[in-house]
Amino acid sequence: MHLRGRSGGFTLVEILVVIVIISIVMSIAMLSITLAGGDNQLRDEAQRVISLVDVAQDESLLQGREFGLEFMQGSYRFVEFNPLTQQWSEVIGDDTLRQRELPEELELELFIEERRVILKTDPARTESGEEDRPGIERYAPHVLIYSSGDMSPFELHFVRRVDDSLVAVQGDAAGVLEIVSPEDLM
């Protein structure tokens, strides 16, 4: 029997080099997927708001109800106007128009008439408990969705501060919503 000086296997160093190369390639691939997925996440959240407003507009037209939309820093909710009490209240029993929380890394910025609205972290109280007392401000949502299908105009930014990504939704007075690119905002 002849023993050869080298068998057909790999050395430990060769295996480690291959593992390091594969790790680097996988890291780059995961990073690019995460960054691209992050843009999709912003777009998906913007599209969700558009779809939910469309649902609220349809319900408003069909049922003759007035809806509102209140934005917080990391969430938003729909409210409805009660003509009997002349007050806004949360939409109850409608899972579609429930309060929505954004993923933790996303924030909202709201602009009405090209002015930035300072958003709170928690929803405002809809009922004051006080009947038209001077000095007590009555609740009103940021955006109104009228039973005619019209809507108060607004611009909503979905922002991820980690990489300064931004997706914007614009709504006009006719109730048309669209996603606009950041370049169109300037």
N, C-alpha and C positions, 0 to 999 in steps of 0.2 A: 504494500500500500504506500502510495506516495501522498505525503501531506503537502498541500499547497501553502504558500506563504500567506495567502489571504483568502478568506471565504467569501461567498457572494453577498453577505449582509452589509448593513450600514453601520458606521461608527456612531457612537453617542453624540459626538460633535455634529455630525452631518444631520442627524435627526433633530437636534436642538435648533440648528440653523433653519431647517425647513419649518419647524414649529413657530419660530420667531417670524419668518416671512409670512406664513399663513395668518398669524395673529395681526400683523400690521395691515395686511390686505383686508381682513375682516373688520378691523377697527375703522379703516377708511370707508368701507362699504356701509357700516352701521351709522357712521357719522353723516354720510351723505343721505342715507335713508331718513335719519332723524330730522335733518334740516329740511328736506323736501316734505316729509310728513308733517312738520310743524306748519309749513305754509298751507298744507291741506287742512290742518286742524283749524287754522284761522278762517279759511274759506268755508269749511263745513259749519262752523259756528255762525258765520255771517249768513250762510244759506238757510240755516235753521231759523234765524230771526225772520228772514224774508218769508219763509213758508208759514211760520206761526202768525205773522201779521196778515198774510193772505187768508188764513183760516178765520182770524178775527174779523177781517173785512167781510168775508162771506157770511159769517154768522150775523154780523151787524146789519148787512143788507137784508138777509132773509127774515130776521127776527125784529128788526127795527130797534136794536139796542145800540147804545153808545159804549165803546170800549176805550180804555186808555192803556198806555204803556209806561211803566216806571222803570228807570234804569238805576242800578247801583254800581259800585266799582267792579264787582265780580259776579253780578247776577242781574236778572230783569224779571219783571212780572207784569201780567195783565190785570187790569181792574175794570169794573163795569159801573156805569152810572145808574143809580136807582132814581127814577123820576118822582117817586112818591116821597122819598126822604130828601131828595135833592143832594145826595151825597154819593161819593165813590166808595166802592167796597171791593174786596177781593173776589175773584171769580171762584165760586164754590161748586164742586161737583163736576168740573170739567178738567179732566187730566191733561188735555191738550194745552190749555191755557194756564197751566200751573206755573209757579215760580221756577225759573231755570237758573242753575248755578253754572258758571263757566269753569273750565279746568283751572287749577290753582295758578298756573303761570300766565294766564291771560287776564287782561283788564279791559274795561270799557272807557271810552271817552265820548261824550255827547256834545254836539254842537247844534244850537238852535239859532237861526238867523245869523250864522257865522260867528257866534259867540260861544265860548266853551262854558258848559254847565258843570259846576262842581258837584260831583256825585258822592253820595254818602255810602257807607259800607253796608248799612241795614235799610230795609224798606221803611218808609214813613208810615205813621199810623193814619189809617184812612178815616177813622171816626174821631172827632174832636171831643165828644162827650159834653161839649159846651155849645149851647145854641147861640151862634152869632155874637159871642162876647167880643167886645172891642179888644184888640191886641192879640187875638188868637187867630192864626192864619189857618184858613180852610185848606184841606188837602186837594191837590190837583196833580194828575199825572204829567209826565214830561211831554208825551205825544198823545194826541186825541185821534181816535178812529171813529168817524161819524157814521151814522146809519145810512147816509147817502153814498158811502164808499170813499168819501174824501178823507183826508188825513192832514194833520198839521205837519209841515215839512221839517225834516231833521237830517242830521248827518251823524252816523254812529261809527266810531273806530274801534276795531278789535286789535289790541296791542299786546305784543309779547315783548316785555322789557329786556329779556336776556339777550336777544339779538336785534332788537328794535324793528321787528317785523310788524307790518300793519296791513290790515284789510279794512276797507271802508264800505259802509252801506249808506246810500242816500235815498231818502223818501221825499217825494214831492207832494204838493197840495192835492193832486188828483189821485193820490194813493198808489202811485207807481214806485216800486222799490227796485234798486239795482246795486250790484256790487261794482265799485269803481276802483281803479288802480290808484296807488299813492301818487303817481305822476300827474293824474288828472285833478288832484286836490290842490295843487300849487297854483 
